[in-house]
Structures are given as structure tokens and as C-alpha cells.
């Protein structure tokens, strides 16, 4: 067993089992408990054991003074990574690591915590390919917000043999705060509460540490006062050794700490205050701060070490326990603390640290301190630490520098960091003061962005419309308002106003000297224009791509590179779209932009479905759902489940599709955004058409059909449901509802020369004509559809048109030709892995073949009519499904009744029901 935990054999078995799991797959263990209970002892033992087992250990010990030092813990972890691994990271991640390790120049591009998280994941995963990795952090409750955000994002993405071993101080009620930390598997993190030691264990501990055995009455008294807390018990035992009577021992650990520190002289106390006020003190640093020569500094620090208050790690100095640092700092007079921070502000070089010390030294605002805090906030944001930037601005606000712009900036930073409640609080207070002009517009924009984040688009539109009516607003803010408004309008289904706002954004952007902002406006206008039926403005798109800044922080919906990939997919250039989407996807992974990654992955899934690559689509859809569940938020899960249901529908998984699609729609209703589940409705409609349940298909697609007249364009992203809606409505004889959709597809297809519209429009027209009995005209339209398919790399859609053509050929008595056509369709369906449509093709081949004797002496045609009639379909529905006339259905039924010696459909239904049993 590892040294130092001999008194905790049962608890160390938990650590040992955790290490065995971490050597195989991601695992996490949080050792929680009250101050001094022995968490760090177990943690050290686990770290030593991990090294002995061949783990690469990346470790960090965090103190209360480090909560304000951005990325302190992440920097400690990255320092332990082999330089060659860091050098092999993608450029954007190497740059992020340089920011964290304070190696980046002040002139380079900014980074963000998503990129830093991605860099940490890449470094850990690369290392874990050669040896298991242990990420060990002591006192995780002191993590700075930026490190916490990075570790939370990274932990969800670990996939190799990686372990997270953490200690966390919990409150008296045992409530921990590490709920933000989850592995990819929801149950991957284990929490173990480190409890008090028994009397026997305390005896073993104190005897080992003190080198002698205490009298039993003294030991019992120490056990009673310490309640089994080993650190407290050890301190009490040392107090007894120094001459205190067991009956006079202090009742609290804080009181004992004060007694120990109170016995030191003023010079040592000053040195301890300097240590407690510094983030990462060294001997030389403390000598400079306290204006003491180096020899005397070492002497004073050694005195504190001898008392068990300080420890040394090379030249670095730290307290033996965080409670000692807390006691030193909190018990020092306020004037002494301020004086110490003033000295520290004069010595430290990092702008963020200097600004914090200036703020802690000040009692009210002064221009130099406020300027330092503003500049430090900018530097923190550039380093990818939005939460730290917001906190620095709030320090300025608290000192009296409470301006509208500072509140807006802090709220923006908190929004970027995902701390929406704090952003809301800042903005609520600001709006209560009724700001004017540009400041009011900026505040409304941030509030609207928060509503968009929660998919409350109508509320966002209302706020943004108010912002636009502010006459004295700057052009820059006006453009950003219009971009947000256009995006919100689009998601609310208001296409024309969305396009109008995007066009206004382009006009105003030309008056702002910001190339990337102009790129965003052009990109968004091009995309919405395409959705509105105007085709693709190639010139604007090219210009947007040229002006796009590679390190742009714009939302993914506004980036030209992402919109270019989308437009390629929508216009049928699927192979090229797949390449561009993969490039954007890689960029999102490198930057750790997980929400952007989810958006792109959804488009990738649709593209792979259209290409007929269902296994790849299923893989991307599964990863997307996992990511959405890890990120939290119902909106992401709705969209992820909806596109996953589309994949399962094409793969013929009937029960699974219905379950996933219904889950998506139910979740969308719960979060007040039913439109997010449109793809789930499309999936259900397609599935029911696939199995011939036209009534259910029409019911699933009816809300989308009702919305069709308000859709200005017929690109596939807008109306992917139309082919299934038309087939279902035609089968049900609802021609008046189907014809406007067919007309729109044909007209827009000719105007834009869009292969998908032309092919699907021709196929839908063929279905419509066939249902009306115009078989020859339907046959011509089916052939026309196939000609358009030659320009459309969507194999499933081509096979579906082939199947229709074969049905029409059979109906025209061209059975040999029909068999060849349907056989070709069947081969495609089988190759794609679309079993439901392969079954439809086989059934059609059966009908196109020579009459064969089946069960009960029915021919194949009679058997098919009997099956459909027995399922409850009307005569007209059977006729439509089989492309025959109602009279032919009735003639078949008469022969079927005679052969089966029955008289009614009810009897027919019973016979088939008995056969299926």
C-alpha cells in the first residue's frame, strides 16, 4: 500500500480501483471532505501510485490566492506535458498554449477558452496513446473560473486511458461544487467522502508523525475535540507537545491556527502575509516584496517552516495547509493588507495580476486603477478568459467606476463564458437606469443574444426592434443589431423580414471600417437570399470569403466559410460540400467551439444522408447527440435527436425512429420551441410513406404543409418534406393540397436550374398524373425526373424515381422493361442499406413478374391487393398504392373472395390476421 495512508486501507482501495479503471478508459474520482480530513494525503498517495503504475501525471495544487490568477491550474498541467507533444498541436492550439504559459507576444491574435480546452484535450489524448494519463488537482474548489471552464469542457471529450483525481473541500452539509465536471459517460465521475479517523487510526497516525505514543487520556481528548480530523488532531498533539494542557486545548481549528501564528514575531508575520497575498511566491520574490535581504528572508521563512506553517518546493514557497494562508490573510489588519497589495502591484508584471492588486489596495476609484483594470480585462479576454475579464471589470465597477459601457462589457464577457445569470443581473441593473443611445442599443443586443441562446426568438426580435429605433446609435452597433435581428427573424420563420434586415446590414456595413463585419453581413444575406428563392449570389459570397478574418469570433451562423459549405450542400454539390464541412468541422474541433461543432455536425449528418452514406451519418448523429447531452440545454438535444431520427428512418429502423422523433418533439414543446423539431416531423413523414401508411404520413407532415405558402423558396433545406407530402396526399386523393407544392418546385427549379427541384418536381408531377389516371403523361414525367437525377448525386432519390418509373411501366404492360427498371432500383436500395424501400422494390418485382400461385391459390397481384385491403385501406387507397384503377381493385377482390370462399373484407382481415400469428 502507498505510504502515508496506512491508517486508511479501506479508503485507499477506492483510489486503487479508480487507477485500475483509468488505465483502460476515462475515469474520475473526487475525494471530498472537510478541511484537514486527509484528502490531500490520499491524493498524494494516488499520485505516487499512478507513477508507479506507469501513468504520466499532470498535476496542480491550487490555493485560495490562485482563484484570481487566470489559467493557473491549466498552466501547471500543461507544463507537465512533453514539449514535443505541445509542438505537434495545430497552430491555433499552440498559440493558445503560449497564451496560457504566458509565452505569447501581446500583438498576436486573441484566443478563447474553447481553443485552450481543445489544446488540453489534444495534449492529453496524444500522451495517452503511449501511456495512461492522470490529471491530478488538489483543492479543486480554488480553481480560477477560466481553468474550471477549460477542465469542464476537456473532461467531456477525453476518450483514452485518462483519469481525473481531484480533492475538494466541502461544506459542513457535505455539498460539493464539482457538478460542472463530467466525463463523456454521465456516471464516469465518482465522489468519495473522506471521513474521520477512528481512535485506533488516530493513534497510528500520531505515533508515526510524532515518533512517540501519547497517553490514552490525551489521545481520547484529542479525538473528541478533533472529531477524527487528522490535520486538526496532529495540530492539537503538537500543541500538547509544546506544553499546552489537554484540558486547555482550543475548541476550533481556526482558534488553534491563530494561536500558532500568534506566537510568531512581526517580521515573520509580514513574510507570511506577503506569501498569503501572492499567487505563486518564491524566496526571491518575497524578499523583494518585503524589502528584506535574501539571507534574512530565508531565515524568516525557515522559522515558519520549522513551525509547520510553510513548505518549500525548490525555491517556491507555499503554506502547509490552505487554512493557514486563509487565517494569515483574514486576521491581518485591513490597512496592512492594502499596503501589501500596493507593494505587489509595483512588482508584478502580468497586467491582470497588477490590476487585481491595485484594486485590492484601493478603497475607492482612481483613474490609474480603473485604467489598469480595463486594460487587464482586455488582456484576459485576449487570453481566452472571459469570466476573468468580467470579474476585472466588476472590480472597477465596485470601486466606483460604474459606467454603462463597463456593465455591458462585463455582461458580454459573462455571456461568452456561459454565466448567463450574472450577465442578466448586470444588465437588469443597467436598464433600470434607462441608458440612452448606443449604450442602450448595446445592452438590448446582449439581452437579445441571451434570448437567442435559449431559442426564444420572438422575444429577441422584440428587443432588437427596440434597439433599431434608437436614432443616435453608432453604425457599428447598428450593423450588429441588424445581424442579430436577421438571424432571430430567420429562426422564427419570418424569411422576408430576415432578408430585409440582412440587406440593411450590408448597406450599413459599408460605412464601418471592419472587413470581418462586412463579411458577416454579406454571408448572412447570401444564405438567407438563397433560402428565399433568390439563388446564390456568387459575387457576394466570394467577397465575404475574402473579407472573413481567420480568427473571427463571429457566431457560426455569420461566418462566410460555414455558410459557403451550407450553400454547397443545399444546391446539390454534395461531394464538395462534404469537403468544406469537414474543414469547418476540423476548425471547430481545434478551437474547441462545441456549440458551433454541433451546428456543423447537424449539417454534416443531413449531407451524408443525402449522399446515401447512412453509416457515416449515423456515426456523426450519435456523436452530435452525445455532445448536445454533455453541453446541456434542451434546444441542442432537440435538434440532435431530430436529425438522428432522420438517419434511422432511412436505415429502416421503424420503432427507433418513432421513439427518437417523438422524444425530440416532446422536448421541443417543453422548451417552448416546437419549430426546432421540424426534422423529426420530416423523419416521421418519410418513415410512414416508406411503409405505406399514407394517412399517418399526412398527419405528421400537415403542420409543414400548412406552412408551405409562407415559405418564399423551395430549396431542400426549406422543403425537404415535399416529396413525401405529395406522395401521401396523392394516395389519399387530396390533390388540391399537393398541386401548389408541385407547381412551386417546377417553377423554381426552372428559374434557378436546381437539379433537386427539377428532379423532385418531375417525380411529384408524375405521381399526381398517375393518381389521376394519366399514365402515359406520368411515364414521361418520371423519365424527365431521371434525366435531372443525372446532375444530382443523391442515389436514394434516383432509385425512388426508378421505382416509380418501373411501376408506371408495369401499368403500361411493359413488364420486361419494368422488371429491369425496378431491379436497378432494388440494387441501389440494397447497396445503400434502405431495407424498407428494398422491400417495396421486391414487392413491385413480384407484381411485374408472371402470375405465380401463392398461399390460398392467389396470384401475386391478387395477394398484394388482398394484403392492402386486409390492412384497412379503402378501394381508392389500394388503387393509388398499386397504380391501378379502383375498378381493377374491385375485380381482384371479387376473385379473391371466390378463391377464399368469403364474402366480406372483415373476413379477409381475420384470415390475414390468423396467418400472421
DOTOR-507888 format. One record per residue (C-alpha): x, y, z. Coordinates in steps of 0.1 Angstrom, whole numbers, padded with zeros to 4 digits, always signed. Layout:
N
XYZ;...
% end
This chain:
917
+0000+0000+0000;+0011+0036-0007;+0030+0052+0021;+0012+0077+0043;-0023+0061+0041;-0016+0030+0063;-0044+0042+0086;-0069+0043+0057;-0067+0009+0040;-0104+0008+0030;-0104+0043+0016;-0072+0038-0004;-0088+0008-0021;-0112+0033-0037;-0082+0051-0051;-0065+0019-0063;-0097+0007-0081;-0100+0041-0097;-0064+0039-0111;-0072+0004-0125;-0102+0018-0143;-0083+0049-0156;-0056+0026-0171;-0083+0014-0195;-0108+0042-0201;-0117+0077-0189;-0124+0077-0151;-0128+0103-0124;-0126+0103-0087;-0133+0133-0064;-0120+0129-0028;-0143+0153-0008;-0144+0162+0028;-0139+0189+0054;-0107+0209+0059;-0079+0187+0072;-0097+0154+0070;-0069+0138+0049;-0080+0143+0013;-0046+0156+0002;-0028+0127+0019;-0049+0102-0001;-0043+0124-0032;-0006+0123-0029;-0006+0086-0023;-0027+0082-0055;-0003+0103-0075;+0027+0083-0063;+0009+0050-0070;-0001+0062-0105;+0036+0070-0113;+0045+0035-0101;+0019+0020-0124;+0033+0038-0154;+0009+0068-0156;+0020+0101-0170;+0010+0125-0142;-0002+0161-0150;-0008+0177-0116;-0016+0210-0100;-0021+0221-0064;-0044+0251-0061;-0046+0277-0033;-0071+0304-0024;-0048+0331-0037;-0049+0315-0072;-0086+0319-0077;-0078+0353-0094;-0048+0340-0114;-0062+0331-0149;-0055+0296-0161;-0031+0289-0132;-0041+0253-0129;-0042+0247-0166;-0007+0261-0169;+0005+0238-0142;-0009+0208-0161;+0005+0218-0195;+0040+0223-0180;+0040+0186-0173;+0033+0177-0209;+0062+0167-0231;+0073+0197-0253;+0073+0176-0284;+0036+0169-0278;+0028+0206-0275;+0049+0214-0306;+0028+0189-0326;-0005+0206-0318;-0024+0225-0346;-0012+0261-0349;-0043+0276-0333;-0039+0253-0303;-0001+0260-0300;-0009+0297-0299;-0035+0291-0271;-0009+0272-0251;+0015+0301-0255;-0012+0324-0241;-0017+0301-0211;+0020+0297-0204;+0025+0335-0209;+0048+0329-0238;+0026+0348-0264;+0035+0383-0276;+0009+0409-0270;+0004+0415-0307;-0008+0381-0318;-0045+0371-0323;-0067+0365-0294;-0077+0331-0282;-0106+0317-0262;-0112+0291-0236;-0127+0267-0261;-0094+0266-0280;-0075+0261-0247;-0097+0232-0238;-0092+0217-0272;-0054+0221-0268;-0055+0204-0234;-0076+0175-0248;-0052+0171-0278;-0022+0171-0255;-0037+0146-0230;-0051+0123-0257;-0018+0123-0276;+0001+0114-0245;-0024+0087-0235;-0016+0068-0267;+0018+0059-0252;+0009+0057-0215;-0021+0063-0194;-0025+0098-0181;-0035+0110-0146;-0048+0146-0143;-0045+0153-0106;-0057+0185-0090;-0056+0192-0052;-0082+0216-0037;-0103+0220-0069;-0126+0244-0051;-0099+0271-0055;-0098+0268-0093;-0099+0301-0111;-0131+0303-0133;-0111+0301-0166;-0093+0269-0155;-0126+0254-0143;-0143+0262-0176;-0114+0246-0196;-0113+0215-0174;-0151+0211-0176;-0150+0212-0214;-0119+0190-0217;-0132+0163-0194;-0163+0156-0215;-0141+0149-0245;-0114+0126-0230;-0117+0092-0247;-0084+0073-0240;-0070+0059-0207;-0073+0091-0187;-0080+0096-0150;-0091+0127-0131;-0081+0126-0094;-0094+0156-0075;-0098+0168-0040;-0125+0192-0029;-0132+0208+0004;-0169+0205+0011;-0192+0225+0034;-0204+0211+0067;-0235+0198+0049;-0213+0178+0025;-0223+0197-0006;-0196+0197-0032;-0194+0221-0062;-0178+0199-0089;-0212+0192-0106;-0197+0212-0136;-0172+0183-0141;-0185+0154-0161;-0168+0128-0183;-0183+0117-0216;-0201+0089-0197;-0225+0106-0172;-0217+0081-0144;-0179+0083-0150;-0172+0106-0121;-0172+0090-0086;-0174+0111-0055;-0159+0096-0023;-0163+0113+0010;-0132+0111+0031;-0144+0105+0067;-0129+0110+0101;-0103+0086+0115;-0111+0061+0143;-0094+0063+0176;-0071+0035+0166;-0063+0051+0132;-0055+0084+0150;-0032+0066+0174;-0013+0051+0144;-0011+0085+0127;+0001+0105+0157;+0026+0078+0167;+0041+0078+0132;+0042+0116+0128;+0054+0124+0164;+0077+0094+0169;+0061+0086+0203;+0029+0074+0218;+0006+0098+0236;-0011+0088+0269;-0045+0073+0262;-0065+0101+0281;-0047+0127+0260;-0054+0107+0228;-0091+0104+0237;-0093+0142+0244;-0077+0150+0211;-0100+0126+0193;-0130+0142+0209;-0120+0178+0200;-0108+0169+0165;-0138+0147+0158;-0114+0124+0140;-0100+0151+0117;-0063+0140+0112;-0049+0175+0105;-0067+0190+0135;-0056+0161+0157;-0020+0165+0146;-0020+0202+0154;-0036+0195+0188;-0010+0169+0195;+0018+0194+0186;+0002+0219+0210;+0003+0193+0238;+0040+0187+0230;+0047+0224+0232;+0033+0225+0268;-0004+0230+0265;-0026+0211+0288;-0050+0187+0271;-0079+0203+0291;-0069+0238+0277;-0068+0228+0240;-0087+0251+0217;-0122+0240+0206;-0118+0250+0169;-0092+0246+0143;-0093+0283+0134;-0086+0292+0170;-0056+0268+0170;-0043+0283+0138;-0044+0318+0153;-0026+0306+0184;+0002+0291+0163;+0006+0322+0141;+0002+0345+0171;+0034+0331+0186;+0055+0344+0157;+0073+0378+0157;+0062+0407+0134;+0089+0401+0107;+0077+0365+0102;+0041+0376+0102;+0049+0402+0075;+0066+0375+0054;+0035+0352+0059;+0011+0380+0048;+0032+0385+0016;+0031+0348+0010;-0007+0346+0015;-0013+0376-0008;+0008+0363-0037;-0003+0337-0063;+0030+0318-0068;+0056+0333-0044;+0093+0324-0044;+0120+0332-0019;+0134+0360-0041;+0100+0374-0048;+0091+0376-0011;+0125+0393-0004;+0117+0420-0030;+0081+0425-0018;+0091+0428+0019;+0123+0448+0011;+0143+0422+0031;+0177+0409+0021;+0177+0374+0007;+0196+0358+0036;+0172+0373+0062;+0142+0363+0041;+0154+0327+0040;+0160+0328+0078;+0124+0341+0084;+0109+0316+0061;+0128+0287+0077;+0115+0297+0110;+0079+0295+0097;+0088+0261+0081;+0101+0248+0114;+0067+0257+0129;+0050+0236+0102;+0034+0267+0086;+0053+0269+0053;+0067+0243+0029;+0093+0246+0002;+0093+0231-0033;+0127+0242-0046;+0126+0280-0045;+0087+0281-0044;+0070+0287-0011;+0035+0276-0001;+0016+0271+0031;+0014+0237+0047;-0023+0239+0046;-0047+0264+0029;-0064+0272+0062;-0031+0287+0075;-0030+0310+0045;-0066+0320+0050;-0061+0327+0087;-0030+0348+0080;-0047+0369+0054;-0081+0373+0071;-0066+0382+0105;-0042+0408+0092;-0055+0444+0096;-0071+0459+0065;-0045+0486+0062;-0017+0461+0062;-0034+0440+0035;-0039+0471+0014;-0003+0481+0019;+0009+0447+0009;-0012+0448-0023;+0002+0482-0032;+0037+0467-0030;+0027+0437-0050;+0012+0460-0077;+0046+0477-0081;+0064+0444-0086;+0042+0420-0106;+0045+0422-0144;+0013+0405-0156;-0013+0432-0163;-0041+0411-0148;-0023+0405-0115;-0011+0441-0113;-0047+0454-0118;-0061+0430-0092;-0035+0441-0066;-0043+0478-0074;-0080+0471-0069;-0074+0453-0036;-0051+0481-0024;-0077+0508-0032;-0107+0519-0012;-0122+0540-0040;-0117+0546-0077;-0088+0564-0091;-0081+0569-0128;-0049+0548-0128;-0065+0518-0111;-0096+0519-0134;-0074+0521-0165;-0053+0492-0153;-0084+0471-0146;-0099+0479-0181;-0066+0470-0198;-0063+0439-0178;-0098+0428-0188;-0089+0433-0224;-0057+0412-0219;-0077+0385-0201;-0102+0383-0229;-0074+0381-0255;-0061+0351-0235;-0094+0335-0238;-0106+0341-0202;-0140+0359-0205;-0150+0351-0169;-0118+0366-0156;-0123+0397-0178;-0158+0402-0165;-0145+0399-0129;-0119+0425-0135;-0145+0449-0149;-0167+0442-0119;-0138+0452-0096;-0137+0485-0114;-0174+0489-0110;-0172+0481-0073;-0145+0508-0068;-0169+0534-0082;-0162+0531-0119;-0197+0521-0127;-0204+0531-0163;-0229+0517-0188;-0201+0506-0211;-0184+0486-0182;-0216+0469-0173;-0222+0460-0210;-0187+0447-0215;-0189+0426-0183;-0222+0412-0194;-0208+0403-0228;-0179+0385-0212;-0202+0366-0189;-0224+0356-0218;-0194+0343-0237;-0183+0324-0206;-0218+0308-0203;-0227+0326-0170;-0260+0340-0182;-0274+0347-0147;-0246+0371-0139;-0249+0388-0173;-0286+0392-0167;-0281+0407-0133;-0257+0433-0146;-0280+0443-0175;-0311+0444-0154;-0294+0470-0131;-0283+0490-0161;-0316+0490-0178;-0333+0502-0146;-0312+0534-0150;-0326+0539-0186;-0294+0543-0206;-0296+0562-0239;-0282+0560-0274;-0255+0535-0283;-0252+0521-0248;-0289+0513-0247;-0287+0495-0281;-0257+0475-0270;-0274+0464-0238;-0305+0454-0258;-0283+0434-0281;-0267+0414-0253;-0302+0407-0238;-0314+0396-0272;-0284+0373-0276;-0293+0356-0243;-0329+0350-0256;-0315+0336-0289;-0293+0313-0268;-0325+0299-0253;-0343+0298-0287;-0367+0325-0276;-0366+0342-0310;-0398+0362-0307;-0385+0379-0275;-0352+0385-0291;-0369+0402-0321;-0388+0425-0299;-0357+0437-0281;-0337+0441-0313;-0365+0461-0330;-0363+0485-0300;-0326+0488-0304;-0330+0497-0341;-0354+0526-0332;-0326+0543-0312;-0317+0572-0335;-0283+0581-0321;-0268+0547-0323;-0234+0541-0339;-0232+0524-0373;-0211+0496-0359;-0237+0487-0333;-0265+0491-0358;-0249+0465-0381;-0245+0441-0353;-0281+0447-0342;-0293+0440-0378;-0273+0408-0380;-0288+0395-0348;-0323+0406-0358;-0320+0389-0392;-0308+0357-0375;-0336+0358-0350;-0362+0365-0377;-0350+0336-0398;-0352+0312-0369;-0387+0325-0361;-0397+0316-0397;-0400+0352-0409;-0380+0349-0441;-0387+0381-0459;-0381+0404-0429;-0349+0384-0422;-0337+0391-0457;-0346+0428-0455;-0327+0432-0423;-0297+0414-0438;-0297+0437-0468;-0298+0467-0444;-0269+0453-0425;-0248+0451-0458;-0256+0487-0466;-0246+0500-0432;-0215+0477-0430;-0201+0495-0460;-0199+0526-0437;-0179+0508-0410;-0142+0501-0413;-0144+0465-0403;-0138+0439-0430;-0149+0409-0409;-0182+0427-0400;-0188+0433-0437;-0180+0396-0444;-0207+0386-0418;-0233+0408-0434;-0226+0396-0469;-0225+0360-0458;-0258+0361-0440;-0275+0380-0468;-0264+0354-0493;-0276+0325-0472;-0310+0340-0464;-0314+0351-0500;-0309+0315-0512;-0335+0303-0487;-0359+0330-0500;-0356+0316-0535;-0332+0341-0550;-0304+0315-0557;-0268+0320-0546;-0252+0355-0550;-0218+0341-0560;-0201+0375-0562;-0212+0385-0526;-0202+0351-0513;-0167+0353-0529;-0163+0388-0514;-0174+0375-0480;-0149+0347-0481;-0121+0371-0489;-0130+0395-0461;-0135+0368-0435;-0109+0370-0407;-0095+0336-0399;-0096+0341-0362;-0131+0357-0363;-0151+0354-0331;-0184+0358-0350;-0212+0333-0344;-0210+0303-0368;-0242+0315-0385;-0225+0346-0397;-0192+0331-0409;-0186+0330-0446;-0167+0297-0446;-0195+0279-0428;-0223+0294-0450;-0203+0285-0481;-0204+0249-0470;-0241+0251-0463;-0249+0266-0497;-0229+0239-0515;-0250+0212-0497;-0283+0229-0503;-0276+0234-0540;-0267+0197-0546;-0229+0200-0547;-0227+0174-0521;-0192+0160-0525;-0177+0195-0525;-0200+0204-0496;-0187+0174-0476;-0151+0185-0480;-0158+0221-0469;-0180+0209-0440;-0151+0186-0429;-0127+0216-0430;-0151+0238-0409;-0156+0208-0385;-0119+0204-0380;-0116+0241-0373;-0143+0239-0347;-0126+0209-0331;-0092+0228-0330;-0109+0258-0314;-0130+0238-0290;-0161+0255-0303;-0186+0228-0292;-0218+0246-0299;-0206+0256-0334;-0194+0220-0337;-0230+0208-0330;-0244+0231-0357;-0219+0219-0383;-0224+0183-0373;-0261+0186-0379;-0255+0198-0415;-0229+0171-0420;-0255+0145-0410;-0280+0158-0435;-0254+0159-0462;-0243+0123-0456;-0280+0112-0457;-0285+0129-0490;-0253+0113-0503;-0266+0079-0492;-0239+0073-0466;-0261+0062-0438;-0235+0046-0416;-0214+0077-0416;-0245+0098-0410;-0254+0076-0380;-0219+0080-0366;-0220+0118-0368;-0255+0119-0355;-0246+0098-0324;-0216+0119-0317;-0238+0151-0321;-0264+0138-0296;-0237+0128-0271;-0222+0163-0274;-0255+0180-0270;-0263+0160-0239;-0229+0168-0224;-0233+0205-0232;-0267+0206-0216;-0297+0226-0228;-0328+0211-0243;-0325+0231-0276;-0293+0213-0287;-0308+0179-0278;-0339+0186-0298;-0320+0193-0330;-0296+0164-0324;-0324+0139-0318;-0344+0152-0348;-0316+0146-0373;-0308+0113-0357;-0344+0102-0363;-0339+0111-0400;-0309+0087-0402;-0328+0058-0385;-0358+0064-0408;-0336+0059-0439;-0320+0029-0423;-0355+0014-0419;-0355+0013-0381;-0392+0018-0376;-0396+0016-0338;-0364+0035-0331;-0373+0063-0355;-0407+0068-0339;-0393+0068-0304;-0365+0093-0312;-0387+0116-0332;-0414+0117-0306;-0388+0124-0279;-0375+0153-0300;-0410+0168-0305;-0419+0164-0268;-0387+0181-0257;-0392+0209-0282;-0427+0215-0267;-0413+0216-0232;-0387+0242-0241;-0413+0263-0260;-0396+0259-0294;-0417+0234-0314;-0401+0245-0347;-0368+0231-0336;-0383+0196-0341;-0392+0201-0378;-0368+0175-0389;-0384+0150-0365;-0417+0156-0383;-0400+0151-0416;-0385+0119-0404;-0419+0105-0393;-0435+0116-0426;-0408+0098-0446;-0410+0067-0424;-0448+0064-0428;-0445+0068-0466;-0418+0042-0466;-0442+0016-0451;-0473+0028-0470;-0490+0044-0440;-0502+0074-0460;-0527+0086-0435;-0501+0088-0407;-0476+0104-0431;-0500+0132-0440;-0508+0137-0403;-0471+0140-0394;-0464+0165-0422;-0496+0185-0420;-0481+0214-0399;-0453+0218-0425;-0477+0216-0454;-0498+0243-0438;-0467+0264-0436;-0457+0259-0472;-0475+0290-0486;-0454+0313-0463;-0421+0298-0474;-0406+0321-0502;-0383+0295-0517;-0381+0258-0523;-0345+0249-0515;-0341+0214-0500;-0333+0229-0466;-0368+0246-0465;-0390+0219-0481;-0373+0185-0478;-0407+0171-0467;-0425+0179-0500;-0418+0146-0519;-0433+0126-0490;-0462+0150-0485;-0471+0149-0522;-0470+0111-0523;-0491+0108-0492;-0516+0134-0503;-0519+0119-0538;-0525+0085-0523;-0553+0099-0502;-0568+0118-0531;-0561+0152-0517;-0548+0166-0550;-0557+0202-0543;-0533+0203-0514;-0505+0187-0533;-0506+0206-0566;-0493+0240-0553;-0462+0224-0539;-0455+0206-0572;-0461+0239-0592;-0436+0257-0569;-0409+0231-0573;-0412+0230-0611;-0412+0268-0614;-0384+0275-0591;-0364+0246-0605;-0366+0260-0640;-0358+0295-0628;-0327+0285-0607;-0318+0254-0628;-0317+0235-0595;-0314+0197-0601;-0331+0187-0569;-0362+0209-0575;-0364+0197-0612;-0360+0160-0604;-0384+0160-0574;-0408+0183-0591;-0410+0160-0621;-0414+0129-0599;-0441+0145-0579;-0459+0156-0611;-0457+0120-0623;-0473+0108-0591;-0500+0134-0594;-0508+0124-0630;-0507+0087-0622;-0532+0092-0594;-0555+0109-0620;-0552+0081-0644;-0529+0099-0669;-0504+0071-0670;-0487+0080-0703;-0481+0116-0692;-0469+0103-0658;-0445+0080-0675;-0430+0109-0695;-0426+0129-0663;-0409+0100-0645;-0384+0098-0673;-0378+0135-0671;-0371+0132-0634;-0344+0106-0641;-0327+0129-0666;-0324+0156-0639;-0311+0130-0615;-0280+0126-0637;-0269+0160-0623;-0278+0152-0587;-0255+0130-0565;-0284+0117-0544;-0286+0079-0551;-0316+0072-0529;-0337+0099-0547;-0327+0085-0581;-0337+0049-0570;-0370+0062-0557;-0377+0078-0591;-0366+0045-0608;-0391+0026-0587;-0419+0049-0597;-0409+0046-0634;-0409+0008-0631;-0444+0009-0615;-0457+0030-0644;-0440+0008-0670;-0457-0023-0655;-0490-0004-0656;-0485+0001-0693;-0480-0037-0697;-0442-0033-0703;-0433-0059-0678;-0398-0068-0691;-0388-0032-0691;-0404-0027-0657;-0386-0056-0642;-0352-0042-0654;-0360-0007-0641;-0372-0019-0606;-0343-0044-0604;-0319-0014-0608;-0338+0005-0580;-0337-0026-0558;-0299-0029-0562;-0294+0007-0552;-0317+0004-0521;-0299-0027-0510;-0264-0012-0515;-0275+0019-0496;-0289-0001-0467;-0325+0011-0471;-0345-0021-0463;-0380-0006-0463;-0376+0006-0498;-0358-0025-0509;-0390-0044-0497;-0411-0020-0518;-0390-0028-0548;-0392-0065-0543;-0430-0063-0540;-0431-0044-0572;-0409-0070-0589;-0433-0096-0577;-0462-0077-0593;-0443-0072-0625;-0435-0110-0628;-0456-0138-0643;-0486-0149-0622;-0475-0174-0596;-0496-0195-0572;-0493-0182-0537;-0510-0191-0505;-0547-0199-0509;-0542-0201-0547;-0539-0163-0551;-0517-0148-0578;-0490-0123-0567;-0512-0094-0578;-0542-0108-0560;-0522-0114-0529;-0509-0078-0529;-0545-0064-0532;-0556-0087-0505;-0529-0076-0481;-0536-0040-0486;-0574-0044-0483;-0570-0066-0452;-0549-0038-0436;-0579-0015-0437;-0572+0006-0468;-0601+0018-0489;-0605+0007-0525;-0592+0041-0538;-0562+0039-0515;-0553+0004-0527;-0557+0016-0563;-0534+0046-0557;-0508+0025-0539;-0507-0001-0567;-0511+0023-0596;-0542+0006-0608;-0578+0017-0612;-0605+0013-0585;-0624-0010-0609;-0594-0033-0612;-0592-0034-0573;-0629-0044-0571;-0623-0071-0598;-0594-0085-0579;-0613-0086-0547;-0642-0105-0563;-0617-0132-0575;-0601-0132-0540;-0634-0137-0522;-0643-0165-0546;-0610-0184-0541;-0610-0179-0503;-0648-0187-0500;-0655-0155-0481;-0679-0126-0487;-0666-0095-0468;-0634-0075-0461;-0639-0083-0424;-0635-0120-0431;-0604-0112-0453;-0589-0092-0424;-0595-0121-0400;-0578-0146-0424;-0547-0125-0428;-0546-0118-0390;-0547-0155-0383;-0520-0162-0409;-0496-0136-0393;-0500-0153-0359;
% end
